[in-house]
Amino acid sequence: MRDIEKLLEIARRKSVIDQTSSWYSGSETYLTELKHEIDEVIEEIPRNRACYLEDELGDVLWDYLNILLALERESGIDMGSVISRACRKYEERISGIENGQLWKDIKAQQKQALAEELSRS
């Protein structure tokens, strides 16, 4: 996990630089690049070149972290909340499946909980 923290710190440093660059257009910059990187991952999978695939997957991770950082500034989301929500969401889903629940039922319950959270805010 230390490497993830290190990569995030590097992304934070680059984020400062990006904001002063003429090509920068906020989260859209990284969302566009993420689509491109996912295509490169898809192209690389059948080639069976692990080092290239790992490199492309690293690019996907890099762009995702940059999206989160940009959206923190633009939309006020909190990266910690995003990670906490993902942990909670998938823990509920996997635990539910392990206990005999259906994926679609768990998803429906989670969507209902999100709607209720939104209505309270």
C-alpha positions as a Python dict, from the first residue, in 0.01 Angstrom:
ca = {
    (1, 'M'): (0, 0, 0),
    (2, 'R'): (294, 232, 45),
    (3, 'D'): (342, 246, -331),
    (4, 'I'): (-19, 364, -378),
    (5, 'E'): (42, 642, -128),
    (6, 'K'): (364, 736, -308),
    (7, 'L'): (187, 741, -645),
    (8, 'L'): (-88, 959, -499),
    (9, 'E'): (169, 1203, -365),
    (10, 'I'): (333, 1222, -709),
    (11, 'A'): (-11, 1281, -865),
    (12, 'R'): (-77, 1562, -616),
    (13, 'R'): (251, 1729, -715),
    (14, 'K'): (168, 1694, -1084),
    (15, 'S'): (-181, 1829, -1022),
    (16, 'V'): (-31, 2162, -918),
    (17, 'I'): (170, 2172, -1239),
    (18, 'D'): (-125, 2069, -1457),
    (19, 'Q'): (-344, 2353, -1334),
    (20, 'T'): (-104, 2604, -1487),
    (21, 'S'): (-76, 2424, -1821),
    (22, 'S'): (-254, 2556, -2129),
    (23, 'W'): (-378, 2207, -2228),
    (24, 'Y'): (-544, 2143, -1890),
    (25, 'S'): (-924, 2132, -1887),
    (26, 'G'): (-992, 1987, -1543),
    (27, 'S'): (-1124, 1637, -1488),
    (28, 'E'): (-1221, 1616, -1856),
    (29, 'T'): (-848, 1605, -1937),
    (30, 'Y'): (-805, 1282, -1744),
    (31, 'L'): (-1142, 1130, -1833),
    (32, 'T'): (-1051, 1155, -2200),
    (33, 'E'): (-707, 1010, -2134),
    (34, 'L'): (-853, 728, -1923),
    (35, 'K'): (-1068, 616, -2217),
    (36, 'H'): (-756, 608, -2434),
    (37, 'E'): (-558, 411, -2175),
    (38, 'I'): (-836, 154, -2134),
    (39, 'D'): (-827, 98, -2510),
    (40, 'E'): (-452, 40, -2482),
    (41, 'V'): (-507, -217, -2204),
    (42, 'I'): (-763, -397, -2421),
    (43, 'E'): (-517, -401, -2712),
    (44, 'E'): (-235, -528, -2492),
    (45, 'I'): (-415, -821, -2323),
    (46, 'P'): (-401, -1065, -2618),
    (47, 'R'): (-36, -985, -2685),
    (48, 'N'): (70, -1164, -2366),
    (49, 'R'): (339, -908, -2281),
    (50, 'A'): (310, -871, -1906),
    (51, 'C'): (547, -576, -1873),
    (52, 'Y'): (353, -375, -2134),
    (53, 'L'): (18, -469, -1979),
    (54, 'E'): (140, -368, -1634),
    (55, 'D'): (262, -39, -1779),
    (56, 'E'): (-77, 33, -1939),
    (57, 'L'): (-263, -64, -1622),
    (58, 'G'): (-37, 178, -1435),
    (59, 'D'): (-147, 449, -1677),
    (60, 'V'): (-513, 368, -1600),
    (61, 'L'): (-442, 397, -1228),
    (62, 'W'): (-253, 723, -1281),
    (63, 'D'): (-537, 881, -1476),
    (64, 'Y'): (-795, 760, -1224),
    (65, 'L'): (-603, 922, -937),
    (66, 'N'): (-578, 1243, -1138),
    (67, 'I'): (-954, 1235, -1204),
    (68, 'L'): (-1018, 1207, -831),
    (69, 'L'): (-784, 1497, -754),
    (70, 'A'): (-944, 1717, -1021),
    (71, 'L'): (-1295, 1633, -900),
    (72, 'E'): (-1196, 1716, -543),
    (73, 'R'): (-1129, 2071, -667),
    (74, 'E'): (-1420, 2091, -910),
    (75, 'S'): (-1701, 1911, -730),
    (76, 'G'): (-1592, 1893, -370),
    (77, 'I'): (-1584, 1515, -362),
    (78, 'D'): (-1351, 1360, -108),
    (79, 'M'): (-1111, 1091, -226),
    (80, 'G'): (-1128, 925, 115),
    (81, 'S'): (-1507, 910, 87),
    (82, 'V'): (-1482, 758, -261),
    (83, 'I'): (-1255, 484, -128),
    (84, 'S'): (-1469, 428, 182),
    (85, 'R'): (-1785, 402, -29),
    (86, 'A'): (-1616, 153, -262),
    (87, 'C'): (-1501, -62, 31),
    (88, 'R'): (-1847, -55, 190),
    (89, 'K'): (-2026, -119, -139),
    (90, 'Y'): (-1820, -417, -245),
    (91, 'E'): (-1797, -564, 104),
    (92, 'E'): (-2179, -564, 113),
    (93, 'R'): (-2197, -722, -231),
    (94, 'I'): (-1937, -993, -174),
    (95, 'S'): (-2062, -1072, 178),
    (96, 'G'): (-2415, -1087, 43),
    (97, 'I'): (-2318, -1329, -232),
    (98, 'E'): (-2126, -1541, 20),
    (99, 'N'): (-2447, -1554, 225),
    (100, 'G'): (-2671, -1654, -66),
    (101, 'Q'): (-2809, -1318, -175),
    (102, 'L'): (-2840, -1230, -541),
    (103, 'W'): (-2612, -963, -688),
    (104, 'K'): (-2908, -782, -846),
    (105, 'D'): (-3093, -770, -512),
    (106, 'I'): (-2791, -630, -331),
    (107, 'K'): (-2743, -368, -604),
    (108, 'A'): (-3111, -270, -583),
    (109, 'Q'): (-3082, -225, -204),
    (110, 'Q'): (-2771, -14, -248),
    (111, 'K'): (-2936, 207, -510),
    (112, 'Q'): (-3232, 258, -275),
    (113, 'A'): (-2993, 353, 7),
    (114, 'L'): (-2824, 608, -223),
    (115, 'A'): (-3161, 759, -315),
    (116, 'E'): (-3248, 787, 55),
    (117, 'E'): (-2910, 948, 130),
    (118, 'L'): (-2966, 1202, -147),
    (119, 'S'): (-3313, 1288, -19),
    (120, 'R'): (-3170, 1357, 331),
    (121, 'S'): (-2906, 1596, 196),
}
